[in-house]
Amino acid sequence: MIHSEVGTEPSPLVRILAILGIVVGVISCCLRGVVWSKGVLNAEVFGYMVGGMFIAALLACLVGWKSKTNKLGKFAITFLGVSLLQLLLELSTRATNV
């Protein structure tokens, strides 16, 4: 059972996929910071990474809060989607500014 009903815990498969999605989202936010800084790691880049994670998490919380079922899965999918979108936008901007 992948779809969880109102007031029930998500299934183990949903939990595993959600954790995987969140981990990939965090990694993409980190890559976005490294791409932005052109490979330099310092406090400013760390702040840029954390800021990207906060933006993605805030949007994902808003989507998950409005849903009545499977909040964890919707949070993870939205977090992953926003993180990957930010990374792709950063990569497209870097390709034109080289």
Contacts in CASP RR format, 6 or more apart in sequence:
PFRMAT RR
TARGET T0000
AUTHOR 0000-0000-0000
METHOD contacts of the structure
MODEL  1
MIHSEVGTEPSPLVRILAILGIVVGVISCCLRGVVWSKGVLNAEVFGYMV
GGMFIAALLACLVGWKSKTNKLGKFAITFLGVSLLQLLLELSTRATNV
1 11 0 8 1.000
2 11 0 8 1.000
2 13 0 8 1.000
2 14 0 8 1.000
3 69 0 8 1.000
3 70 0 8 1.000
4 10 0 8 1.000
4 11 0 8 1.000
4 14 0 8 1.000
4 69 0 8 1.000
4 70 0 8 1.000
5 69 0 8 1.000
6 68 0 8 1.000
6 69 0 8 1.000
10 18 0 8 1.000
10 70 0 8 1.000
10 72 0 8 1.000
10 73 0 8 1.000
14 70 0 8 1.000
14 72 0 8 1.000
14 73 0 8 1.000
15 72 0 8 1.000
17 73 0 8 1.000
17 76 0 8 1.000
18 72 0 8 1.000
18 73 0 8 1.000
18 75 0 8 1.000
18 76 0 8 1.000
19 76 0 8 1.000
20 76 0 8 1.000
21 76 0 8 1.000
21 77 0 8 1.000
21 79 0 8 1.000
21 80 0 8 1.000
22 75 0 8 1.000
22 76 0 8 1.000
22 79 0 8 1.000
22 80 0 8 1.000
24 80 0 8 1.000
24 83 0 8 1.000
25 56 0 8 1.000
25 79 0 8 1.000
25 80 0 8 1.000
25 81 0 8 1.000
25 83 0 8 1.000
25 84 0 8 1.000
26 53 0 8 1.000
26 83 0 8 1.000
28 80 0 8 1.000
28 83 0 8 1.000
28 84 0 8 1.000
28 86 0 8 1.000
28 87 0 8 1.000
29 49 0 8 1.000
29 51 0 8 1.000
29 52 0 8 1.000
29 53 0 8 1.000
29 56 0 8 1.000
29 83 0 8 1.000
29 86 0 8 1.000
29 87 0 8 1.000
30 49 0 8 1.000
31 87 0 8 1.000
32 48 0 8 1.000
32 49 0 8 1.000
32 52 0 8 1.000
32 83 0 8 1.000
32 86 0 8 1.000
32 87 0 8 1.000
32 90 0 8 1.000
33 45 0 8 1.000
33 48 0 8 1.000
33 49 0 8 1.000
33 90 0 8 1.000
34 41 0 8 1.000
34 45 0 8 1.000
35 87 0 8 1.000
35 90 0 8 1.000
35 91 0 8 1.000
35 94 0 8 1.000
36 45 0 8 1.000
36 48 0 8 1.000
36 90 0 8 1.000
36 94 0 8 1.000
37 44 0 8 1.000
37 45 0 8 1.000
37 48 0 8 1.000
52 83 0 8 1.000
52 86 0 8 1.000
53 83 0 8 1.000
55 82 0 8 1.000
55 86 0 8 1.000
56 78 0 8 1.000
56 79 0 8 1.000
56 81 0 8 1.000
56 82 0 8 1.000
56 83 0 8 1.000
56 86 0 8 1.000
57 79 0 8 1.000
59 78 0 8 1.000
59 79 0 8 1.000
59 82 0 8 1.000
60 74 0 8 1.000
60 75 0 8 1.000
60 76 0 8 1.000
60 78 0 8 1.000
60 79 0 8 1.000
60 82 0 8 1.000
61 75 0 8 1.000
63 74 0 8 1.000
63 75 0 8 1.000
63 78 0 8 1.000
64 71 0 8 1.000
64 74 0 8 1.000
64 75 0 8 1.000
64 78 0 8 1.000
65 71 0 8 1.000
67 74 0 8 1.000
END
